[in-house]
Each structure stands twice: as C-alpha cells, then as structure tokens.
C-alpha cells in the first residue's frame, strides 16, 4: 500500500493502525514533509520491516511513479488542508490538492492499482442550515480549501467513470486526536490552555461541527480500502454535532477553567455555519460505526497533548496564525 501524506495527522494514525491490524501488509509512506508533515509522527515505525518512508512530492510525476511502482493500492491523504491558509493564498491549494491528485491518478492508472482511496472532506458540501448531507447532496464549497478538495474529489470520480479505475472516495467530518498539528481548532485550544493562555474563538462560537475521533476515521478508511465499492462516496461521521462554544466549554471543564479563558476574535471570511453528515451508508454496507465516545476521546486527546509537549512546542514556530498557536 502506498500512503501519501503519511507524515501528517490522519495519515500517520492510519499507517499505524493498518500495520497493527494487517500482518500481511507492507506500507510505503510518501510525504513531502511540509510544515505539517512531522517525522516524529512515525518514529516508532522506523525499525518496522513492513514500513518504508519515501520523501516526495505528489506533484512530481517521476517521484510518484517511482514510489507507486509495484503497489497494490493507494490511499491519498496528501493535501493542503487549513482553511485560513487557503484564504490567504489559494494557489498552493490548487496545485497540491488538484494537480497533485491528477498526478497520483495518472500514475495509478498506469500501474493498474487495485484500489485508489481519495480522502476528501465534509466541507465540500458547504454550509447547511438543517438536515444532514448525504453522499448525493450537492457540493457547494465556500472557501478555496474546500473548493480544491471538491475538485480533487470529482477528478478522482471521473477516473472511475472514464477509465474504470477502482476509486473510492471518503468524506469525513472534523477529526481530532493525537498528533494533530497545532493550528487546528482542538490542538489550538488544548495547547493554549496547557500554556495558561486563553482560547481564541471565532465570532460568537455559533458555528457547528461534527467531531470524529481520528482512530474511528482510520478504521473506516481501512475498511473501505478493503471492501468499499468502486465509484462510491462514503461519508464518515460520528454524530458529535455541537457548537464551537459548546466544544470550548467541554474542554474548559476538563481543565477546571471558567469562561474567562475564552477570547472571542474576529470571524474569518465566509465561515461556514454548520456541517452535518448522514453516514448511514458506510454503516449499512460495512457495519462500521464510531467506537469512541466523544468525552472519553477528548480526555485521551487532552492527556496526549499534556504528556507530549516535546512534540507540539517546536511546531508552534511553524504555525503562522499567531493568535491560534502563540
């Protein structure tokens, strides 16, 4: 299996899970090691004979083909993923997320891989006022990041429709858990509180998200890599829908802190109000459902960040959005 972006948050968690659960599997981790790709995410894998790291760029045809040759399947995580960064500069997102996916698909077609899993996001559906987005809902991305992921998502599907490539697409809700780069919401909140700093919260905290523990998402992706139907999209959610202010208060409670630790900041442009997924399809077809309750998963995540300052403190210098990771 070739895993792109395996030095990142979800990719590294996925690789560890797959190697632990599938004794016959060998994995190549293909990653450019940009600011969010961290070699410390796979330190414990370096001596594993079934694991190999290859530094490379998904936009580089030669590097991609060299890594993909003789692989059976591809799980394509590699992408630029931070909304704020995309608002400040969309070009890199278009290059990595769309052009990079095209390079990957072309190589996969050349080498006739048996499965290509495209990792997409619930953000491609855009903001919805009520109900839940299912796999047939219209795509209405509202920022450069989600637009670039929608482009990659539909490009991957086109290779199934046009060339018959064995493509499966996943769209998950917001992930959280260990090893998440400290520019994303929950790591920002946790690392600020650990340092005795206030939590920055956009607007009034009314934006609503569904939070899925990264280990549950990785299990779902693994099942789909093995058993997902070609040409199909699968939503991956957890039913943990809550306002950001509710999330913050849940975290403050775990830290025995009050609302004085909240710092309300100016909202970002085009901030989607609500995402919500109907993920009954994957449950119906594979039997998958999230195993980790939100509160327990949040506590495990808090304990990980409390115990691994060596991992996240050096990364704060790489996070350009100062109010989120200062």
TABEL-V262102 format. One record per residue. N is the residue number from 1. OMEGA is omega in whole degrees, -180 to 180 (NA if undefined). Layout:
BEGIN
N&OMEGA / N&OMEGA
END
This chain:
BEGIN
1&172 / 2&178 / 3&176 / 4&-179 / 5&-177 / 6&175 / 7&179 / 8&-174 / 9&-176 / 10&-178 / 11&-179 / 12&176 / 13&180 / 14&-179 / 15&-179 / 16&-180 / 17&-177 / 18&180 / 19&180 / 20&-172 / 21&-177 / 22&-173 / 23&-177 / 24&-171 / 25&170 / 26&-176 / 27&169 / 28&178 / 29&-176 / 30&-173 / 31&-180 / 32&-176 / 33&170 / 34&-175 / 35&-177 / 36&177 / 37&-170 / 38&177 / 39&179 / 40&178 / 41&-178 / 42&179 / 43&-175 / 44&-178 / 45&-171 / 46&-179 / 47&179 / 48&-177 / 49&180 / 50&-177 / 51&176 / 52&177 / 53&175 / 54&177 / 55&-179 / 56&-175 / 57&-179 / 58&178 / 59&-178 / 60&-175 / 61&-177 / 62&-179 / 63&-180 / 64&-178 / 65&178 / 66&-179 / 67&-174 / 68&-177 / 69&177 / 70&174 / 71&-180 / 72&-177 / 73&-180 / 74&171 / 75&-167 / 76&176 / 77&-167 / 78&-179 / 79&164 / 80&-167 / 81&-172 / 82&-174 / 83&-178 / 84&178 / 85&-180 / 86&178 / 87&-180 / 88&179 / 89&-172 / 90&-171 / 91&-179 / 92&179 / 93&178 / 94&-178 / 95&-175 / 96&-171 / 97&-177 / 98&-179 / 99&179 / 100&178 / 101&176 / 102&178 / 103&180 / 104&-179 / 105&179 / 106&179 / 107&-180 / 108&177 / 109&180 / 110&-175 / 111&176 / 112&178 / 113&-175 / 114&177 / 115&176 / 116&180 / 117&178 / 118&-179 / 119&179 / 120&-173 / 121&176 / 122&-177 / 123&178 / 124&179 / 125&-176 / 126&-177 / 127&177 / 128&-177 / 129&-177 / 130&-179 / 131&-179 / 132&178 / 133&171 / 134&-173 / 135&179 / 136&179 / 137&179 / 138&175 / 139&-177 / 140&-178 / 141&-172 / 142&174 / 143&-176 / 144&178 / 145&-176 / 146&176 / 147&179 / 148&178 / 149&176 / 150&177 / 151&179 / 152&179 / 153&-177 / 154&175 / 155&178 / 156&179 / 157&-179 / 158&178 / 159&171 / 160&-176 / 161&-175 / 162&-173 / 163&-178 / 164&180 / 165&-179 / 166&-175 / 167&171 / 168&-177 / 169&176 / 170&174 / 171&-176 / 172&173 / 173&-176 / 174&177 / 175&170 / 176&180 / 177&-179 / 178&173 / 179&179 / 180&-176 / 181&-172 / 182&166 / 183&178 / 184&-167 / 185&-174 / 186&176 / 187&176 / 188&-179 / 189&-176 / 190&-177 / 191&175 / 192&-179 / 193&179 / 194&178 / 195&180 / 196&-179 / 197&-179 / 198&179 / 199&175 / 200&-177 / 201&-179 / 202&174 / 203&178 / 204&179 / 205&-177 / 206&-179 / 207&-172 / 208&178 / 209&171 / 210&-174 / 211&178 / 212&179 / 213&-172 / 214&-179 / 215&176 / 216&178 / 217&-179 / 218&176 / 219&180 / 220&-180 / 221&178 / 222&178 / 223&-179 / 224&176 / 225&-179 / 226&-168 / 227&-179 / 228&-180 / 229&-178 / 230&179 / 231&-176 / 232&173 / 233&178 / 234&172 / 235&177 / 236&-180 / 237&-178 / 238&-178 / 239&179 / 240&-176 / 241&-180 / 242&174 / 243&179 / 244&179 / 245&177 / 246&176 / 247&-179 / 248&-179 / 249&176 / 250&178 / 251&179 / 252&179 / 253&180 / 254&179 / 255&-176 / 256&178 / 257&179 / 258&-176 / 259&178 / 260&179 / 261&177 / 262&174 / 263&179 / 264&-177 / 265&-179 / 266&-179 / 267&178 / 268&-179 / 269&175 / 270&-176 / 271&-180 / 272&-176 / 273&-172 / 274&167 / 275&176 / 276&-175 / 277&164 / 278&-178 / 279&-179 / 280&-177 / 281&-178 / 282&177 / 283&-179 / 284&-174 / 285&-175 / 286&-175 / 287&-179 / 288&168 / 289&-178 / 290&-178 / 291&-172 / 292&173 / 293&-174 / 294&-175 / 295&-179 / 296&179 / 297&177 / 298&179 / 299&178 / 300&179 / 301&178 / 302&-179 / 303&180 / 304&-180 / 305&176 / 306&-175 / 307&-175 / 308&175 / 309&178 / 310&-177 / 311&-171 / 312&-177 / 313&177 / 314&-178 / 315&-179 / 316&179 / 317&-179 / 318&-179 / 319&-173 / 320&-175 / 321&-167 / 322&-175 / 323&180 / 324&-174 / 325&-178 / 326&NA
END
